[in-house]
Structures are given as structure tokens and as C-alpha cells.
Amino acid sequence: MTKGIRERGAAVALVAALLAAGCGPKKVELTVEMSDFRFAPTDVEAPSGADVTLTLTNNASVEHEWVLFQAGYQATLPFDADDEGHIYWEGEVQPGETQTFTFVAPSEAGTYQVICGIPGHVEAGMIGTFTAR
């Protein structure tokens, strides 16, 4: 009888562990290429609160940034110090390089603005979106 109770207890513990593992944050891998004043793809998405692994490849001859703003914020033109306090997350990549970053997607569902924060780049059209769903 004791052996049966132990086996059932072990089975219950295993099921609980599997359920707990399934309840953790989702993991998403995104890849964005940066070139002369554009992101490809322009728009990306991930589940709200997901662990995001973002690979940025800079195919241009100048530095680029991928700047994700807080909910509801749109960068001013020109992008400047006033915008800095509204950044949710950012990564920068030198010309010809690839960098991989991790961050947690915003927990609030919605569409967030993404820009390149290098002076003049947002004005040249280097704008995209990140959708948390």
C-alpha cells in the first residue's frame, strides 16, 4: 500500500512540475535586419510578457539602434534627449555586425513604436512597430 501511495505522489509531483513549466513565460526569437534607413521586417510581434531573444543584423555602413518605446509614446522629431526617458528597451549594432539581445516584452498588450535612435535616422524613415499580444 505504501508503494502505491509513493508512486501516486511521484506522479502528482511530475504532473505539477510539467504544468508549472507550461505556465512560465513564453520564449520568442525574432530577427531584424537593419540597412540604409529601414528595418526588415518593419513590424514584429510577441506575446505580452514573453522572453524575447532579438537578433539584430546591421547590413549598413553606419551604426543603427533598435529602440522600443513605452506604451503610448511616439518619438518626437528630431529624436533627442526628451525621448530618452520613454525608452522601454534598446540595442545598438555597429556596421557589418550581428548582435543578439534578450528582453522581456511589455506586459501590456498593444502596439509600441520602434525607431533607430541614431541622429537623423528616424527622420529618414527608420521606424517600425512591436506588437505585444
GUKOLZA-549408 format. One record per residue (C-alpha): chain; residue in one letter; x, y, z; residue number from 1. Coordinates in nm, 3 decimals, padded with zeros to 5 digits, m for minus. Example, Ala and Ser with C-alpha at 12.3 -4.5 7.8 and 13.67 -1.06 7.14 Angstrom:
% GUKOLZA-549408
kette;rest;u;v;w;nr
A;A;01.230;m00.450;00.780;1
A;S;01.367;m00.106;00.714;2
END
This chain:
% GUKOLZA-549408
kette;rest;u;v;w;nr
A;M;00.000;00.000;00.000;1
A;T;00.280;00.245;00.085;2
A;K;00.448;00.180;m00.252;3
A;G;00.125;00.276;m00.436;4
A;I;00.094;00.597;m00.238;5
A;R;00.455;00.688;m00.318;6
A;E;00.402;00.617;m00.689;7
A;R;00.086;00.829;m00.697;8
A;G;00.267;01.107;m00.508;9
A;A;00.553;01.097;m00.756;10
A;A;00.307;01.106;m01.046;11
A;V;00.125;01.403;m00.895;12
A;A;00.456;01.586;m00.840;13
A;L;00.559;01.518;m01.201;14
A;V;00.230;01.649;m01.339;15
A;A;00.253;01.959;m01.117;16
A;A;00.608;02.027;m01.238;17
A;L;00.504;01.991;m01.602;18
A;L;00.207;02.223;m01.553;19
A;A;00.423;02.480;m01.378;20
A;A;00.677;02.468;m01.661;21
A;G;00.398;02.531;m01.912;22
A;C;00.279;02.833;m01.716;23
A;G;00.609;03.017;m01.735;24
A;P;00.680;03.299;m01.979;25
A;K;00.677;03.215;m02.346;26
A;K;01.005;03.236;m02.532;27
A;V;01.018;03.409;m02.871;28
A;E;01.305;03.451;m03.115;29
A;L;01.296;03.749;m03.352;30
A;T;01.540;03.854;m03.623;31
A;V;01.557;04.204;m03.767;32
A;E;01.793;04.327;m04.037;33
A;M;01.891;04.692;m04.040;34
A;S;02.007;04.856;m04.358;35
A;D;02.010;05.202;m04.506;36
A;F;01.732;05.359;m04.302;37
A;R;01.493;05.066;m04.271;38
A;F;01.416;04.763;m04.058;39
A;A;01.327;04.430;m04.217;40
A;P;01.078;04.327;m04.109;41
A;T;00.940;04.667;m04.012;42
A;D;00.685;04.522;m03.772;43
A;V;00.738;04.236;m03.524;44
A;E;00.524;04.081;m03.251;45
A;A;00.546;03.863;m02.944;46
A;P;00.316;03.754;m02.662;47
A;S;00.285;04.005;m02.378;48
A;G;00.548;03.935;m02.113;49
A;A;00.738;03.686;m02.332;50
A;D;01.113;03.637;m02.301;51
A;V;01.233;03.779;m02.633;52
A;T;01.562;03.689;m02.796;53
A;L;01.623;03.953;m03.061;54
A;T;01.896;03.914;m03.321;55
A;L;01.984;04.240;m03.495;56
A;T;02.198;04.237;m03.810;57
A;N;02.334;04.567;m03.934;58
A;N;02.394;04.543;m04.310;59
A;A;02.465;04.915;m04.343;60
A;S;02.785;05.116;m04.334;61
A;V;02.675;05.315;m04.026;62
A;E;02.570;05.226;m03.671;63
A;H;02.200;05.156;m03.608;64
A;E;01.982;05.118;m03.299;65
A;W;01.655;04.934;m03.237;66
A;V;01.474;05.150;m02.980;67
A;L;01.144;05.027;m02.833;68
A;F;00.933;05.292;m02.661;69
A;Q;00.698;05.262;m02.367;70
A;A;00.323;05.219;m02.422;71
A;G;00.157;05.512;m02.593;72
A;Y;00.476;05.708;m02.660;73
A;Q;00.573;05.835;m03.006;74
A;A;00.920;05.979;m03.063;75
A;T;00.945;06.349;m03.129;76
A;L;01.123;06.475;m03.437;77
A;P;01.409;06.515;m03.416;78
A;F;01.468;06.229;m03.172;79
A;D;01.653;06.381;m02.878;80
A;A;01.712;06.379;m02.502;81
A;D;01.341;06.445;m02.435;82
A;D;01.265;06.099;m02.577;83
A;E;01.526;05.911;m02.373;84
A;G;01.308;05.880;m02.061;85
A;H;01.039;05.700;m02.262;86
A;I;01.255;05.413;m02.389;87
A;Y;01.139;05.067;m02.285;88
A;W;01.441;04.882;m02.431;89
A;E;01.718;04.942;m02.686;90
A;G;02.004;04.766;m02.861;91
A;E;02.270;04.904;m03.091;92
A;V;02.477;04.732;m03.355;93
A;Q;02.788;04.850;m03.536;94
A;P;02.809;04.835;m03.918;95
A;G;02.851;04.483;m04.056;96
A;E;02.787;04.317;m03.720;97
A;T;02.518;04.096;m03.569;98
A;Q;02.422;04.113;m03.201;99
A;T;02.178;03.902;m03.005;100
A;F;01.992;04.057;m02.712;101
A;T;01.727;03.942;m02.467;102
A;F;01.450;04.140;m02.302;103
A;V;01.101;04.085;m02.166;104
A;A;00.819;04.201;m02.395;105
A;P;00.588;04.463;m02.248;106
A;S;00.320;04.306;m02.029;107
A;E;00.052;04.539;m02.163;108
A;A;m00.091;04.425;m02.498;109
A;G;m00.068;04.689;m02.769;110
A;T;00.143;04.834;m03.046;111
A;Y;00.466;05.010;m02.950;112
A;Q;00.680;05.237;m03.166;113
A;V;01.030;05.124;m03.267;114
A;I;01.284;05.365;m03.418;115
A;C;01.653;05.394;m03.489;116
A;G;01.786;05.641;m03.233;117
A;I;02.091;05.748;m03.433;118
A;P;02.054;06.120;m03.520;119
A;G;01.871;06.168;m03.848;120
A;H;01.770;05.804;m03.892;121
A;V;01.410;05.829;m03.766;122
A;E;01.366;06.137;m03.984;123
A;A;01.488;05.927;m04.280;124
A;G;01.207;05.678;m04.211;125
A;M;01.370;05.419;m03.988;126
A;I;01.050;05.345;m03.793;127
A;G;00.869;05.022;m03.709;128
A;T;00.638;04.866;m03.455;129
A;F;00.647;04.599;m03.187;130
A;T;00.312;04.444;m03.105;131
A;A;00.262;04.273;m02.769;132
A;R;m00.042;04.044;m02.798;133
END
